Amino acid sequence: MQGTNTKERKVVYNADFGAFMLSPLARDLYYKRKYGKSLTHYLLEDYKEGGKATYRRVKIEEVGSRHVTSLSEDFGDVFTVELYKNADPLTQKYNRALVFLDDKVKRHDPILVGVVEELGQRAGDSLKVKIINSRAYKIEDWDGKEEIIEADMEDWYIIDDDD
């Protein structure tokens, strides 16, 4: 495939070991800008064998670096769901509200890039923005430390189905 593509694009990646994870502050800001709504954040208070989980609502300021579950609906101050019993109406509601999963966000989303650039380290301890010059990229990781691999469109061959 011939042709050059020199337009710069930005991609968010995790520059250290661990996992790609937005802070609750970054999640909330992204969600507000993308969908015009706030998320409600919950901390796992208790977990019982078999999947019975109790969550407590927390404010972003209380969270610090702890992992929280961010939901698109408010479930009150405290709630308990049985994570493996999908027939339970509350669990079904919980599963529908669990819309913000960090690994589902497109890393080149301009809103995500803007949030990470604006918040810096507060977006996530090891999140960085890389400028790329390709329309195609992939993310490779080793124990959570990610690297952006660009496709050099001039040197790549595309096989047509007719070949």
C-alpha positions as CSV (number, residue, x, y, z in Angstrom):
1,M,0.0,0.0,0.0
2,Q,1.5,3.3,-1.1
3,G,1.0,6.8,0.3
4,T,2.0,8.9,3.2
5,N,0.0,9.9,6.1
6,T,1.8,12.6,8.2
7,K,-1.1,13.8,10.3
8,E,-0.2,13.7,14.0
9,R,-2.5,11.8,16.3
10,K,-2.4,11.2,20.0
11,V,-2.8,7.9,21.9
12,V,-2.9,7.3,25.7
13,Y,-0.9,4.4,27.1
14,N,0.4,3.0,30.4
15,A,4.1,3.7,30.7
16,D,4.8,1.5,33.8
17,F,4.1,-2.0,35.0
18,G,0.6,-2.6,36.3
19,A,-2.5,-2.0,34.3
20,F,-4.1,0.7,32.2
21,M,-6.4,2.4,34.7
22,L,-7.9,5.8,34.8
23,S,-8.3,7.5,38.2
24,P,-11.9,8.0,39.4
25,L,-11.4,11.7,38.7
26,A,-10.3,11.1,35.1
27,R,-13.2,8.6,34.6
28,D,-15.7,11.1,35.9
29,L,-14.3,14.0,33.8
30,Y,-14.2,11.7,30.7
31,Y,-17.8,10.5,31.2
32,K,-19.1,14.0,31.8
33,R,-17.5,15.3,28.6
34,K,-18.4,12.3,26.5
35,Y,-22.0,11.6,27.8
36,G,-22.9,14.8,29.8
37,K,-23.5,12.8,33.0
38,S,-21.6,12.0,36.2
39,L,-20.5,8.6,37.4
40,T,-21.2,7.3,40.9
41,H,-18.1,5.7,42.5
42,Y,-18.2,2.7,44.9
43,L,-15.6,1.0,47.0
44,L,-15.8,-2.8,47.6
45,E,-16.6,-3.1,51.3
46,D,-17.1,-6.9,51.6
47,Y,-16.9,-9.9,49.3
48,K,-18.2,-13.3,50.2
49,E,-17.4,-16.6,48.5
50,G,-19.9,-17.2,45.7
51,G,-19.9,-13.6,44.5
52,K,-21.9,-11.7,47.1
53,A,-20.3,-8.2,47.0
54,T,-21.2,-5.2,49.1
55,Y,-20.3,-1.7,47.9
56,R,-20.2,1.7,49.6
57,R,-20.6,5.0,47.7
58,V,-17.5,7.2,48.0
59,K,-16.7,10.7,46.9
60,I,-13.7,11.2,44.5
61,E,-11.9,13.1,47.2
62,E,-12.1,10.1,49.6
63,V,-10.7,7.6,47.1
64,G,-7.0,8.4,46.8
65,S,-5.3,5.7,44.8
66,R,-7.7,2.9,45.7
67,H,-9.6,1.0,43.0
68,V,-13.2,1.8,42.8
69,T,-16.1,0.7,40.7
70,S,-17.7,3.5,38.6
71,L,-21.3,3.2,37.7
72,S,-23.6,5.2,35.5
73,E,-26.4,5.0,38.1
74,D,-26.7,5.8,41.8
75,F,-27.3,2.7,43.9
76,G,-27.5,4.6,47.2
77,D,-25.0,4.7,50.0
78,V,-24.5,0.9,50.3
79,F,-25.7,-2.0,48.2
80,T,-25.1,-5.7,47.9
81,V,-25.3,-7.7,44.7
82,E,-24.7,-11.4,43.9
83,L,-22.3,-11.1,41.0
84,Y,-22.9,-14.6,39.6
85,K,-26.7,-14.6,39.8
86,N,-27.8,-12.8,36.7
87,A,-31.5,-13.5,37.4
88,D,-31.4,-11.2,40.4
89,P,-33.0,-7.8,39.3
90,L,-30.4,-5.8,41.3
91,T,-27.5,-7.7,39.8
92,Q,-29.0,-7.1,36.3
93,K,-29.3,-3.4,37.0
94,Y,-25.7,-3.4,38.3
95,N,-24.4,-5.1,35.2
96,R,-26.2,-2.5,33.0
97,A,-24.8,0.4,35.0
98,L,-21.2,-1.0,34.9
99,V,-20.5,0.9,31.7
100,F,-17.2,2.4,32.4
101,L,-14.5,-0.2,31.9
102,D,-11.1,1.3,31.3
103,D,-10.1,-1.3,28.8
104,K,-13.1,-0.5,26.5
105,V,-12.2,3.2,26.0
106,K,-10.5,3.9,22.6
107,R,-7.0,5.1,23.5
108,H,-7.1,7.6,20.6
109,D,-10.4,9.2,21.7
110,P,-9.7,13.0,21.7
111,I,-11.8,13.4,24.9
112,L,-9.6,10.8,26.7
113,V,-6.4,12.4,25.4
114,G,-7.6,15.8,26.5
115,V,-8.5,14.5,30.0
116,V,-5.1,12.8,30.4
117,E,-3.3,15.9,29.2
118,E,-5.3,18.2,31.4
119,L,-5.0,16.1,34.6
120,G,-1.5,14.9,34.1
121,Q,-0.5,12.4,36.9
122,R,-3.9,12.8,38.5
123,A,-5.4,11.0,35.5
124,G,-3.5,7.8,36.5
125,D,0.0,7.5,37.9
126,S,1.6,6.1,34.8
127,L,-0.6,7.3,31.9
128,K,1.1,9.1,29.1
129,V,0.2,10.5,25.7
130,K,2.2,9.6,22.7
131,I,2.1,11.4,19.3
132,I,2.0,9.1,16.4
133,N,2.1,9.7,12.6
134,S,0.1,6.8,11.5
135,R,-3.6,5.9,11.3
136,A,-2.9,2.4,12.5
137,Y,-1.4,1.4,15.8
138,K,-1.5,-1.4,18.2
139,I,-0.7,-1.6,21.9
140,E,1.6,-4.3,23.2
141,D,2.1,-4.8,26.9
142,W,4.4,-6.7,29.2
143,D,3.0,-7.0,32.7
144,G,0.9,-4.0,32.0
145,K,3.7,-1.7,30.8
146,E,2.5,-0.7,27.3
147,E,4.2,0.3,24.1
148,I,2.5,1.9,21.1
149,I,3.5,0.2,17.8
150,E,2.8,2.3,14.7
151,A,2.2,0.8,11.3
152,D,4.5,2.5,8.8
153,M,1.9,2.6,6.0
154,E,4.6,3.0,3.3
155,D,6.4,-0.2,4.2
156,W,3.4,-2.4,5.0
157,Y,1.6,-4.6,2.4
158,I,-2.1,-5.2,2.4
159,I,-3.3,-8.4,0.8
160,D,-6.4,-8.1,-1.2
161,D,-8.9,-10.9,-1.0
162,D,-8.5,-11.3,-4.8
163,D,-4.7,-12.0,-4.6
